């Protein structure tokens, strides 16, 4: 209908060609965002705001309850946290935990690397790994602790054993899934230039599967940290050199709830630090930069 | 001089349920400096044939010889350019992607390789995108990087598997022109797979027409005289019609709906 109208009004529509207008006349194509626009969109700023709100709720509830044995306030917790931080107790406990964690994490990664290499190399290797993962991944690491105590006795070796268990399967499974997801074209372009064996894995498969591998590392870290703190709660490692879990356990025995809170706060802070500083930095410099993950 | 000889090649591959014969007793030979196009509808095994020349699969019958030597495995003397954009390594910049094959094969010294990589990037007009990661490039640009990467290594033969099929029509036309002007400068040998009749006539100096299910040789045509300048002339149309006939009037009449663009 409208087409017919246009036609009848103009009779015929003439053809034309024209030079494009200078883009300068269109106005700014890009405009920098204002300060307030940028700060409101900033992820760190938003996360800080969430934390502030949570802290305010915490403080308000604790003051209303007014029972520091059950629920100490934020200020009280921070006070205790600061006291134990400055007298070095918390630092020592954390270092003890971290050392055990580092050993367990490293061993777990090495084993995961060995298993996935086996799995990539042969079909039977893949079957071995997927069967083992299916068996052991759902098994809570803590459930192995009694057994570990019988095998390795009280002390670091038992902790390392359960940490390895919690890291190994998560990392191996994710790496294997990552390797499987590498596009055929990318594999072929690697083989095209004559890459084989370890060089092929190192130069093509690992970087191509990196988003998956990194996810595995993150999950493995979270499992390991969780397992370690829980295991330390069960037994304190050789008395004097207890970790952060033991610090919480001791404080609970003394009914010193603010110290328990300070210990929990430390566990949370370390978790946040590793996640949002270490892993975020790795992500920003690899998978985000490469456009493999948004 | 004969560079590539394919003699009576039969290719088969297994799907979970069937054994598929992709090509049956295919013969052809590619000379130095040829722009040799394999043309056929889907299901004629042309991509499988290219993979076999690339060394990614072995023929069940017949032989594939490069400079008289049998093809046994993939190698940098036969650089492949794929249709998919995933062929670039997302964790490397344009420059690093182009450099990578030269670094891995150690065909050139380090300083030579850097120089060649830069020159190749310059040739495909991507100099200003040298340090950018592939995910920020358009499809056409990614394809140009893949071509630069393959050319920089100076392979005996360039294998192109429907390289422009995933591009939009305008970019595709520009890429065909670019490829031809690169060939004018360097006179490399290229084996090019396509399912577009027009692209085959424009890009190719010789066309091997395959029939489908399984792929068998239907004709070999000389199309060296056709280019963008005479695309509108009757001879070009006649050649196009002739190929059309070879592909579709295979005993029975069929509507030409499958092959277009």
Interface residues (C-beta under 8 A of the other chain):
Chain A: X183 X185 X186 X188 X189 X191 X192 X193 X194 X195 X199 X203 X204 X207 X208 X210 X286 X289 X290 X291 X292
Chain B: X54 X56 X73 X74 X75 X76 X78 X79 X80 X82 X84 X86 X87 X89 X90 X91 X100 X101 X104 X105 X133 X134 X135 X136 X153
